[in-house]
Every structure is written in C-alpha cells, then in structure tokens.
Amino acid sequence: MPLGYRVIRKIWEIMAQEMDAIDGQEMWMPNLHPAALWQATGRWDTVDVLMKVKAGGGREYALSATHEEIVTDLCLREIESYRDLPRMVYHISKKFRDEPRARGGLLRLREFIMKDAYTLDTDEAAFDAYYPRMLQAYYNIFARCGTPAVAIQADTGAMGGKTSHEFVIPNAEGEDTYIACDQCNYAANVEAAEFVRQGEKPAELAELTKLPTPDCKTIADVAAFVGVPTSQTVKAVFYWWTPKGGADGRFLFILVRGDLDINEVKLINALGGGQIRVATDEEIRAAGAEPGYASPVGLDVAAAPDQPGLFVLADPSIEAGGNFVVGANDAGYHFTGANYPRDFAISQMADVAQADSGHRCPVCGGRLTAARCIEAGHCFKLGTRYSLPTGANYLDENGRPQPIFMGSYGIGLDRLLATIVELHHDADGIIWPESVAPYRVHLMHIGKGDEVRAAADRLYAEFQAAGITVLYDDREASAGVKFKDADLIGLPWRVTVGARGLAEGNVEVKQRRQSERISVSLAEVAAFLQRGG
C-alpha cells in the first residue's frame, strides 16, 4: 500500500547506496527464465519451490526464484578474459517461489521483492579478498534500517556452493533458530550447527541382555522403566529417501543417542540431497524392525551406503557412551548393554543430530545457546557450482579457459520491512526509525476554526519547501481519532496545530518514541525539525 511502498523505496535506496559503495553495478534482470538455463545447472527438477509456466510452441519458463542462471548466461555473453573480471552486479526485483508454508504476513511469501547481488572472480583467492566487503555492506544495511543483524554459518540449501553466511536478527517471535556460543564468536543456523558429543565409552562393556519393557514405546518411557538417563539409550528413527533425479527410493534406519534429536536438513545433506518422508509401520516391519522397539541388532546391515542390505546411518553420538538400551525388534522388549560396534553394524556415520542449549561449542568448548531469530539475508560462496555445468569460463593470462568463481547475496525487502515493524513497535502501533519512515512528520490540525486549518495548510507548504517529508491529516475528525491513527502509522514526529497553542503562536510537537509533548514556535518548527528536534 502507499505508506508501505514508501518504506520499501527507502530500504531500496539504502541497499543501492551500500552496493554502489563496494563497486556494485545496478542492472535489471528478467523474471521469466528459459527452462534451458535451469536445466543446464541441474536445478529445473531439483528446486522444489520453482514456479514454472508454459508458453506457446511448447516453450517452458521458470519464474525467477533467484538469478544465478541468468548471471551465468550473462557471463557466457559478456566475459571473455581475465581483463573483464572482477565484476559485481546487483538488482532489486520480484522473486517467485512456491512456498509450501507461506506465513508470518510479509516474512515468508510466494511473491516478494529481493535485492540480490552476484560477484564474478578469477579464483577463490580473489573472491575471498572481496567477500568481507560484502559482509560489511550487509552489516551496514541492517544497521541503517534499525535491524542490527548477526552473521552465522548456515546450510547452503538449494543454492549449493561451498559455504554460506546467514544474517539473522535475534527476536523471540522469529520463525528460525540459531545456535551461539557464550565464550567465542561461533554462531550457526540450527540446520548447520555443530557441537561436541559429550560422553565416554564405559570402562567395562556389559553383556547384551534382552529385557521385557511392556508399553515402553518412547525413549522417555523405556529410560524411566529401566532406570537410566535418556543419554544411555539409542533412538531409532525411520525415513523413506528418494535421491536426486527421482531414482528408486530407499528405506533409512537412523540412529542417534536418546537425548538428542535428528535434524532433517543435516540428514538430507549427509545423504547428498533428495527428499525424505517418515516411513510407515509397514515399511519398518518389512525391513525386519518393530516400530517402537527397533534397533539394528541382529539385522542384515549394508556394509556401505552403496551396498545391498539395510541402510543404517548413525550419528557420532552413539560412540559417546555405551552399555546402551536399544530396541530388540520384538514388541515389548529392549536390549540392555548394547555397544557399537560389538553388537550392531552401521552403513554410514554422519553428523545428523540437532545442536541445542547446553551443548558444548565445537570451537572452544563453551556452552551453546539456542535462540529464536528472523532470517534477514544470505551470502553464498558458490564457487564454480554454476560456471562449470554451463561452461561460463574466462581466458587467463596464458589464454587457457578457467571457470568463473561466483558469489551470490540476497536480502528480501518485504521481509526486512516486516522485521523493522517487529522490532520497532509498541501497544499503540509502529515506531518507524527515521531512516526508513514513509514520511518524517505527521501533521494535523485539531479543533474547529478556519484560522487553525489555514495555519496547518501554511505549515504543510513550509515543510515541503524545506524538504521535510510530511503526511498531512486534514480530515474533519476528532482529536482522539487523529492521535490514535498517528500512533498506529508511527511516523517519527507528530506536529499538531490547535486553537489554544496557536493563540500563543505555538504548535505541539511530539516524538513518536517519547511520551513528552513540547510547544514550539510556529515560526521555528521547521528549523526545529531540520535540526533533529
């Protein structure tokens, strides 16, 4: 709407200034992408939120979910040799994603506005030399918008590449979670966070013993029944995995220590991509296990992921402890004294457990804390993920073709607008930071009389002439209604022209963040606001 769009334009200008300051060139990229570009990078059938359209003549297009494919196509057209590099281009444009859970007002949308930038370098060293400038520009953008952010390690997701940094804004109502250390600067999204598995092998391995555990289908139930902590149990979780490219699916038997949970993003990454779903009881029994009482003890386990047999993937936490309680694959029974690798085998070991508060930091050993946050931006080290499959090369000093090294960087404008409101409001409405406020001043007249209205009209013209952006409430409405609407809209300053103050040559000025109201001379109010109050 008009006021919100003015905020978007303010954010837009801040972003453009910061991108220009680090040698960015703004351009305008298409939102309709030929399918061939996405097929060349292998993402046409792997990006599950990609919106596709069909045109005449059987032509297929993708709506712009992101623009890496377009940029690699530009490289093929525009980049010839090392003399054409480095480059940084950016644009601010619409994006379209078929989000399965669009929610949170403007926080997660199917159609949104994004500032995305792309760097093109000759090699990783050149890229790494520039990357900190982009990170600092992002810090600057968020600070100027009144939303100080933290850069954390994150999963690269469908974008691919080597590593990525996600900018998050701590907020108790955020839709995401990040993990941070209380002793060092380690911080990561929960989907990428690592932690130290505490626990040691017992000095003496107990005998594997089958024990009746009636009605104990959960970890908490069986731990309480046997009289051990949940950290002395092993949890079995089952999925059906469909690899990339739609190959035949496979049953997954996942093991993690009982006091931990599986992070499904970590699991998918450990598998090399694809999709997973929770396995059915029928699929679990077909694999030789019993729902609620399962373990790999006694089962035919594949020696490696590409070998025949039951695919068992275990988190390293099963090595941080021993004499575990595990399922016996018999309803109503568990084993005690189970130890890996003496009593069962696995096909693959991988970090698939979710970090949480209280865990040990992988860098310094300090304590980790999980906190809610809003994802506000992302920087990806793409490397040659897109240039290699598309042949986006440059000729080096010796005339030999080399792949272009790429980076990708994005911030959603709608999401940032919503985040600003989330951080800057009270019970009465929004409190816009001056840097992004749709207007600086909310001007109104209250009470009756032509003199009051005429004075407000003159002040409106004076503010405009002085370059002060002003929203003028010239409605014939009660003071209460106008004040309530002014608080709801949340402009930084409110200037009220009333008969009582005007009789003394004054107007009432109030800052939205403050409760104090002050009287300022009608003749001096424009200069007062220009000085910042």
Residue pairs with C-beta under 8 A, 6 or more apart in sequence:
2 438
3 438
3 439
3 471
3 489
4 417
4 438
6 438
6 439
7 417
7 420
7 432
7 436
7 437
7 438
8 113
8 413
8 414
8 417
10 435
10 436
10 437
10 438
11 145
11 413
11 416
11 417
11 436
12 92
12 115
12 413
14 141
14 144
14 145
14 435
14 436
15 92
15 115
15 141
15 411
15 413
16 26
16 92
18 137
18 138
18 140
18 141
18 144
19 26
19 88
19 90
19 115
19 117
19 137
20 26
21 137
22 88
22 133
22 134
22 136
22 137
23 88
24 88
24 89
24 90
24 117
25 87
25 88
25 89
25 90
26 89
26 90
26 91
26 92
27 89
27 90
27 91
28 91
28 93
29 64
29 67
29 70
29 71
29 91
29 93
30 64
30 70
31 63
31 64
31 93
31 94
31 96
32 53
32 61
32 62
32 63
32 64
33 61
33 62
33 63
33 64
33 69
33 70
34 59
34 60
34 61
35 44
35 52
35 59
35 60
35 61
35 62
37 62
37 69
37 70
37 72
37 73
38 44
38 47
38 50
38 62
38 69
40 69
40 72
40 389
40 390
41 68
41 69
41 72
41 385
41 386
41 389
41 390
42 389
43 50
43 69
43 158
44 50
44 62
45 245
45 246
46 158
46 244
46 245
46 273
47 65
47 158
48 98
48 158
48 275
49 65
49 97
49 98
49 99
49 100
49 158
50 62
50 63
50 65
50 97
50 98
51 62
51 63
51 65
51 96
51 97
51 98
51 110
52 60
52 61
52 62
52 63
53 60
53 61
53 62
53 63
54 60
54 61
55 61
63 96
64 70
64 93
64 94
64 95
64 96
65 95
65 96
65 97
66 95
66 116
66 159
66 408
66 410
67 91
67 93
67 116
67 118
68 118
68 159
68 382
68 386
68 406
68 408
69 386
69 390
71 89
71 118
71 120
71 386
71 406
72 386
72 387
72 390
72 392
72 406
73 390
74 89
75 120
75 387
75 390
75 392
75 404
76 390
76 391
76 392
78 84
79 85
79 87
79 120
79 392
79 394
79 404
80 394
80 395
81 394
81 395
81 396
82 122
82 394
82 395
82 396
82 397
84 394
85 120
85 121
85 122
85 126
85 394
85 404
86 119
86 120
86 121
86 122
86 126
86 130
87 119
87 120
88 117
88 118
88 119
88 120
88 130
89 117
89 118
89 120
90 115
90 116
90 117
90 118
90 409
91 115
91 116
92 113
92 114
92 115
92 413
93 113
93 114
93 116
94 111
94 112
94 113
94 114
95 111
95 112
95 113
95 114
95 116
95 412
96 110
96 111
97 110
97 112
98 110
99 108
99 109
99 110
101 108
102 108
102 109
102 110
103 175
104 175
104 418
105 418
106 112
106 414
106 415
106 417
106 418
107 175
107 374
107 415
107 418
107 419
108 175
108 415
109 414
109 415
112 412
112 413
112 414
112 415
113 412
113 413
113 414
114 410
114 411
114 412
114 413
115 410
115 411
115 413
116 408
116 409
116 410
116 411
117 134
117 408
117 409
117 410
118 406
118 407
118 408
118 409
119 127
119 130
119 134
119 406
119 407
119 409
120 404
120 405
120 406
121 127
121 130
121 404
121 405
121 406
121 407
122 394
122 396
122 402
122 404
122 405
123 402
123 405
124 383
124 405
126 405
127 381
127 383
127 405
127 407
130 407
131 379
131 381
131 407
134 379
134 407
134 409
135 151
135 165
135 379
138 149
138 151
138 167
138 377
138 379
138 409
138 411
139 149
139 151
141 377
141 411
142 148
142 149
142 167
142 169
142 376
142 377
144 435
145 416
145 420
145 433
145 435
145 436
146 420
146 423
146 424
146 433
146 435
146 436
147 169
147 376
147 416
147 419
147 420
147 423
148 169
149 167
149 168
149 169
149 376
149 377
150 167
150 168
150 169
150 170
150 178
150 180
150 187
150 373
151 165
151 166
151 167
151 187
151 379
152 165
152 166
152 167
152 168
152 178
152 180
152 187
152 188
152 189
153 163
153 164
153 165
153 166
153 187
153 188
153 189
153 192
153 193
154 164
154 165
154 166
154 188
154 189
154 191
154 192
154 378
155 164
155 189
155 191
155 192
155 265
155 269
156 162
156 163
156 164
156 380
157 265
159 378
159 380
159 382
159 408
160 380
160 382
160 385
160 386
161 380
161 381
161 382
161 383
161 385
161 408
162 381
162 382
162 383
163 380
163 381
164 378
164 379
164 380
164 381
165 378
165 379
166 178
166 189
166 375
166 377
166 378
166 379
167 375
167 376
167 377
167 378
167 379
167 411
168 174
168 176
168 178
168 189
168 373
168 374
168 375
168 376
169 373
169 374
169 376
169 419
169 423
170 178
170 371
170 372
170 373
171 372
171 373
171 374
171 419
171 422
171 423
172 372
173 372
173 422
174 372
174 373
174 374
174 375
175 372
175 374
175 375
176 189
176 190
176 372
176 373
176 374
176 375
177 189
177 190
177 370
177 371
177 372
177 373
178 187
178 188
178 189
178 190
178 193
178 370
178 371
178 373
179 187
179 188
179 189
179 190
179 193
179 195
179 355
179 356
179 368
179 369
179 370
179 371
180 186
180 187
180 368
180 369
180 371
181 187
181 361
181 363
181 364
181 366
181 367
181 368
181 369
182 366
182 367
182 368
182 369
183 361
183 364
183 365
183 366
183 367
184 361
184 363
184 364
184 366
186 361
186 362
186 363
186 364
188 194
188 355
190 263
190 354
190 355
190 370
191 263
191 265
191 266
192 265
192 266
193 354
193 355
193 368
194 351
194 355
194 362
195 353
195 355
195 359
195 360
195 361
195 362
195 368
196 359
196 360
196 361
196 362
196 365
197 257
197 315
197 316
197 317
197 319
197 320
197 353
198 320
198 359
198 360
199 231
199 257
199 317
199 320
199 321
200 320
200 321
201 319
201 321
201 322
201 339
202 321
202 322
202 323
205 322
205 323
205 337
205 339
205 342
206 323
206 336
206 337
206 339
207 337
208 297
208 335
208 336
208 337
208 338
208 339
208 343
209 335
209 336
209 337
210 328
210 330
210 333
210 334
210 335
211 226
211 328
211 333
211 334
211 335
211 336
212 332
212 333
213 221
213 222
213 225
213 226
213 293
213 332
213 333
213 334
214 332
215 221
215 332
216 222
216 225
216 332
216 334
217 291
217 292
217 293
218 292
219 230
219 233
219 235
219 258
220 230
222 233
222 325
222 334
223 229
223 230
223 232
223 233
223 258
223 325
226 325
226 334
226 336
228 325
229 259
230 258
230 259
231 257
231 258
231 259
231 321
232 258
232 321
232 323
232 324
232 325
233 257
233 258
233 259
233 324
233 325
233 326
234 255
234 256
234 257
234 258
234 295
234 318
234 324
234 325
234 326
234 338
235 255
235 256
235 257
235 258
235 260
236 253
236 254
236 255
236 289
236 294
236 295
236 296
236 326
236 327
237 254
237 255
237 256
237 262
238 251
238 252
238 253
238 254
238 278
238 279
238 283
238 284
238 287
238 289
238 291
238 294
239 251
239 252
239 254
239 267
239 276
239 277
239 278
239 279
240 249
240 250
240 251
240 252
240 276
240 277
240 278
240 279
240 283
241 249
241 250
241 251
241 252
241 271
241 274
241 275
241 276
242 249
242 274
242 275
242 276
243 249
243 250
243 271
243 272
243 273
243 274
244 272
244 273
244 274
250 311
251 279
251 283
251 286
251 287
251 310
251 311
252 271
252 276
252 279
252 311
252 313
253 287
253 289
253 294
253 296
253 299
253 310
253 311
253 312
253 313
254 262
254 267
254 312
254 313
254 314
254 315
254 352
255 295
255 296
255 312
255 313
255 314
255 315
255 318
255 346
256 262
256 314
256 315
256 317
256 318
256 352
256 353
257 315
257 317
257 318
257 320
257 321
257 324
257 353
258 324
258 325
260 315
260 317
260 353
260 354
261 353
261 354
261 356
262 315
262 352
262 353
262 354
263 352
263 353
263 354
264 276
266 350
266 351
266 352
266 353
266 354
267 276
267 313
267 350
267 352
268 274
268 275
268 276
270 313
270 348
270 350
270 351
270 352
271 313
281 291
284 290
284 291
284 294
285 291
287 299
287 310
288 299
288 300
288 310
288 329
289 295
289 299
289 327
289 329
290 327
290 329
290 330
290 331
292 327
292 331
293 327
293 328
293 329
293 330
293 331
293 332
293 333
293 334
294 327
294 329
295 326
295 327
295 328
295 329
295 335
295 338
295 344
296 310
296 312
296 344
296 345
296 346
297 326
297 327
297 328
297 329
297 335
297 338
297 343
297 344
298 329
298 344
299 310
299 312
299 329
299 344
300 309
300 310
301 309
301 310
301 312
301 344
301 345
301 346
301 347
302 308
302 309
302 310
302 311
302 312
302 347
303 309
303 345
303 347
304 347
304 348
305 311
305 313
305 347
305 348
307 347
309 347
310 347
311 347
311 348
312 344
312 345
312 346
312 347
312 348
313 346
313 347
313 348
313 349
313 350
313 352
314 340
314 346
314 348
314 349
314 350
315 349
315 350
315 351
315 352
315 353
316 349
316 351
317 353
318 324
318 340
318 346
319 340
322 339
322 340
323 336
323 337
323 338
323 339
324 336
324 337
324 338
324 339
325 334
325 335
325 336
325 338
326 334
326 335
326 338
326 344
327 333
327 334
327 335
328 334
328 335
335 343
338 344
340 346
355 368
355 370
356 368
356 370
357 367
357 368
357 369
357 370
358 367
358 368
359 367
359 368
360 366
360 367
360 368
361 367
361 368
374 415
374 419
374 422
375 415
376 411
376 412
376 415
376 416
376 419
377 409
377 410
377 411
377 412
378 409
378 410
379 407
379 408
379 409
380 407
380 408
380 409
381 407
382 406
382 407
382 408
383 405
383 406
384 403
384 404
384 405
384 406
385 406
386 392
386 406
387 393
387 403
387 404
387 405
387 406
388 403
392 403
392 404
393 401
393 402
393 403
393 404
394 401
394 402
394 404
395 401
395 402
396 402
417 436
420 432
420 433
420 436
421 430
424 430
424 431
424 432
424 433
424 490
425 431
425 490
428 484
428 487
428 488
429 487
429 488
429 489
429 490
430 488
430 489
430 490
431 490
431 512
431 513
432 438
432 490
432 491
432 492
432 512
433 492
434 440
434 492
437 490
437 491
437 492
438 469
438 471
438 489
438 491
439 469
439 470
439 471
439 491
440 468
440 469
440 470
440 491
440 492
440 493
440 529
441 463
441 468
441 469
441 470
441 471
441 491
441 492
441 493
441 494
441 495
441 529
442 470
442 471
442 473
442 486
442 489
442 491
442 493
442 494
442 495
443 456
443 459
443 460
443 463
443 470
443 471
443 472
443 473
443 495
443 497
444 456
444 472
444 473
444 474
444 482
444 486
444 494
444 495
444 496
444 497
445 452
445 453
445 455
445 456
445 473
445 474
445 496
445 497
445 498
446 452
446 478
446 479
446 482
446 496
446 497
446 498
447 479
447 498
447 499
447 500
448 499
449 499
451 499
451 502
452 497
452 498
452 499
452 502
453 474
455 497
455 502
455 522
456 472
456 474
456 497
457 474
459 495
459 497
459 507
459 522
459 525
459 526
460 470
460 472
462 526
463 469
463 470
463 526
463 529
464 470
466 526
466 530
468 526
468 529
468 530
471 489
471 491
473 482
473 485
473 486
475 482
479 498
483 494
486 494
486 512
487 512
490 512
491 512
492 511
492 512
492 513
493 509
493 510
493 511
493 512
493 529
493 533
494 508
494 509
494 510
494 511
494 512
495 507
495 508
495 509
495 525
495 529
496 507
496 508
496 509
496 510
497 507
498 507
498 508
501 507
501 508
501 519
502 522
504 519
505 521
505 522
505 523
506 519
506 520
506 521
506 522
507 519
507 520
507 522
507 525
508 517
508 518
508 519
508 520
509 517
509 518
509 519
509 520
509 525
509 528
509 529
509 533
510 516
510 517
510 518
511 533
520 528
